[in-house]
Amino acid sequence: MKVLDKKIEFNDGNFIPQVGLGTSKLTKQSGIVDSIAAAIKEGYRHIDTAQIYGNQNQLAEAIKKTNINRKELFITSKIWNSDHAYSDAVKAIDRILEELELDYIDLLLVHWPTPKRLECWKALEEAVEAGKVKSIGISNFLEEHIDELMKVAKIKPVINQFELHPALPCHSLVEHCRKNNIVVESWGTLIRGKCFEVEQIVELAKKYNKTPAQICLRWAYQLGYVVIPKSSKPERVVDNSNFGDFELTKEDMDYISTIKEYRDGPDPNNFEF
Ligand SMILES: NC(=O)c1ccc[n+]([C@@H]2O[C@H](COP(=O)([O-])OP(=O)(O)OC[C@H]3O[C@@H](n4cnc5c(N)ncnc54)[C@H](OP(=O)(O)O)[C@@H]3O)[C@@H](O)[C@H]2O)c1
């Protein structure tokens, strides 16, 4: 089976393609049309965006140009932090639908665990009941945020998307998600483009005759994580789905765990909301 065809089941019975395309910083100026065209042609059916990326209109245009049937696509968006108060979140959901030109969103996430995260969750639950959203989840939530939400949620989160890559393996958060039946999704899987700078990854790329990006993606895929590598370059979009023809050995997975820990993005422990 091609990695692009592999799906993971959520706790609500819906399925997510395990490999998708990230779109942060992807705009008309930086090649969104060509990236999306290459992705759809290659067989990607899962696309990740967010209000804060400011590209939802452009993404809708780029998707339309491919003539793909909407039902074949799995689209994720996220409610930005300044819209987490209940009434703002309700309005944000309608704005996202409008910008993406969709009548439902496959997966909608709370982008960061702001102080108003539970109000935002209530708006998400209502959007599911209203048929505007199929599945709801969280992003950048830590163990304590998950525990708090699990206590009050009428609909449980299906997924947690957080910075997760060979240099930030987040063992205890991954285990906590799995204990709560929450799918784990990695952002920054390519160490946000810095995979070329990590000795162990470069060494394994030579050994397997693959690119450093493909080694990182294979690592995450073997661990069962959803991945959404982003590239503005069509040839990289294609390459980033070409990691189904090899398997990292147990020894090489262990070797990857010797990488010195490094966080590239903001730390949810010290995020200024
Ligand atoms: N929930 C959150 O808070 C959150 C935060 C960050 C990201 N995300 C999501 O996760 C997605 C992925 O994360 P990310 O974009 O930060 O990082 P990423 O996918 O790990 O890395 C993207 C970077 O790697 C480069 N790249 C892509 N393919 C490559 C290849 N084959 N070889 C070498 N370099 C390559 C890209 O440059 P080029 O474009 O020039 O190829 C870009 O600079 C985002 O696009 C977004 O959808 C979510």
Ligand as a Chemical Component Dictionary entry (heavy atoms), coordinates in Angstrom:
data_LIG
# 
_chem_comp.id                   LIG 
_chem_comp.type                 NON-POLYMER 
_chem_comp.pdbx_formal_charge   0 
_chem_comp.three_letter_code    LIG 
# 
loop_
_chem_comp_atom.comp_id 
_chem_comp_atom.atom_id 
_chem_comp_atom.alt_atom_id 
_chem_comp_atom.type_symbol 
_chem_comp_atom.charge 
_chem_comp_atom.model_Cartn_x 
_chem_comp_atom.model_Cartn_y 
_chem_comp_atom.model_Cartn_z 
_chem_comp_atom.pdbx_ordinal 
LIG N1  N1  N 0  -0.266 23.218 15.099 1  
LIG C1  C1  C 0  0.760  24.038 15.080 2  
LIG O1  O1  O 0  0.976  24.858 15.994 3  
LIG C2  C2  C 0  1.705  23.993 13.912 4  
LIG C3  C3  C 0  2.939  24.654 13.977 5  
LIG C4  C4  C 0  3.778  24.575 12.880 6  
LIG C5  C5  C 0  3.403  23.865 11.751 7  
LIG N2  N2  N 1  2.180  23.257 11.695 8  
LIG C6  C6  C 0  1.726  22.511 10.484 9  
LIG O2  O2  O 0  2.662  21.492 10.224 10 
LIG C7  C7  C 0  3.181  21.654 8.900  11 
LIG C8  C8  C 0  4.620  21.186 8.850  12 
LIG O3  O3  O 0  5.430  21.911 9.763  13 
LIG P1  P1  P 0  6.508  22.978 9.283  14 
LIG O4  O4  O 0  6.081  23.544 7.975  15 
LIG O5  O5  O -1 6.762  23.929 10.389 16 
LIG O6  O6  O 0  7.834  22.131 9.151  17 
LIG P2  P2  P 0  8.335  20.885 8.274  18 
LIG O7  O7  O 0  7.305  20.330 7.388  19 
LIG O8  O8  O 0  9.079  19.996 9.198  20 
LIG O9  O9  O 0  9.465  21.586 7.380  21 
LIG C9  C9  C 0  9.158  22.517 6.409  22 
LIG C10 C10 C 0  10.489 23.108 5.933  23 
LIG O10 O10 O 0  11.289 22.082 5.348  24 
LIG C11 C11 C 0  11.601 22.405 3.993  25 
LIG N3  N3  N 0  11.466 21.142 3.240  26 
LIG C12 C12 C 0  10.327 20.497 2.881  27 
LIG N4  N4  N 0  10.598 19.350 2.221  28 
LIG C13 C13 C 0  11.936 19.254 2.171  29 
LIG C14 C14 C 0  12.800 18.297 1.609  30 
LIG N5  N5  N 0  12.349 17.223 0.995  31 
LIG N6  N6  N 0  14.122 18.518 1.735  32 
LIG C15 C15 C 0  14.578 19.619 2.370  33 
LIG N7  N7  N 0  13.816 20.563 2.926  34 
LIG C16 C16 C 0  12.501 20.386 2.820  35 
LIG C17 C17 C 0  10.591 23.447 3.576  36 
LIG O11 O11 O 0  11.153 24.358 2.657  37 
LIG P3  P3  P 0  10.514 24.566 1.189  38 
LIG O12 O12 O 0  9.106  24.997 1.356  39 
LIG O13 O13 O 0  11.421 25.603 0.607  40 
LIG O14 O14 O 0  10.641 23.233 0.491  41 
LIG C18 C18 C 0  10.308 24.174 4.899  42 
LIG O15 O15 O 0  11.288 25.154 5.144  43 
LIG C19 C19 C 0  2.983  23.154 8.637  44 
LIG O16 O16 O 0  3.083  23.495 7.279  45 
LIG C20 C20 C 0  1.622  23.364 9.231  46 
LIG O17 O17 O 0  0.619  22.899 8.340  47 
LIG C21 C21 C 0  1.337  23.295 12.770 48 
# 
loop_
_chem_comp_bond.comp_id 
_chem_comp_bond.atom_id_1 
_chem_comp_bond.atom_id_2 
_chem_comp_bond.value_order 
_chem_comp_bond.pdbx_ordinal 
LIG N1  C1  SING 1  
LIG C1  O1  DOUB 2  
LIG C1  C2  SING 3  
LIG C2  C3  SING 4  
LIG C2  C21 DOUB 5  
LIG C3  C4  DOUB 6  
LIG C4  C5  SING 7  
LIG C5  N2  DOUB 8  
LIG N2  C6  SING 9  
LIG N2  C21 SING 10 
LIG C6  O2  SING 11 
LIG C6  C20 SING 12 
LIG O2  C7  SING 13 
LIG C7  C8  SING 14 
LIG C7  C19 SING 15 
LIG C8  O3  SING 16 
LIG O3  P1  SING 17 
LIG P1  O4  DOUB 18 
LIG P1  O5  SING 19 
LIG P1  O6  SING 20 
LIG O6  P2  SING 21 
LIG P2  O7  DOUB 22 
LIG P2  O8  SING 23 
LIG P2  O9  SING 24 
LIG O9  C9  SING 25 
LIG C9  C10 SING 26 
LIG C10 O10 SING 27 
LIG C10 C18 SING 28 
LIG O10 C11 SING 29 
LIG C11 N3  SING 30 
LIG C11 C17 SING 31 
LIG N3  C12 SING 32 
LIG N3  C16 SING 33 
LIG C12 N4  DOUB 34 
LIG N4  C13 SING 35 
LIG C13 C14 SING 36 
LIG C13 C16 DOUB 37 
LIG C14 N5  SING 38 
LIG C14 N6  DOUB 39 
LIG N6  C15 SING 40 
LIG C15 N7  DOUB 41 
LIG N7  C16 SING 42 
LIG C17 O11 SING 43 
LIG C17 C18 SING 44 
LIG O11 P3  SING 45 
LIG P3  O12 DOUB 46 
LIG P3  O13 SING 47 
LIG P3  O14 SING 48 
LIG C18 O15 SING 49 
LIG C19 O16 SING 50 
LIG C19 C20 SING 51 
LIG C20 O17 SING 52 
# 
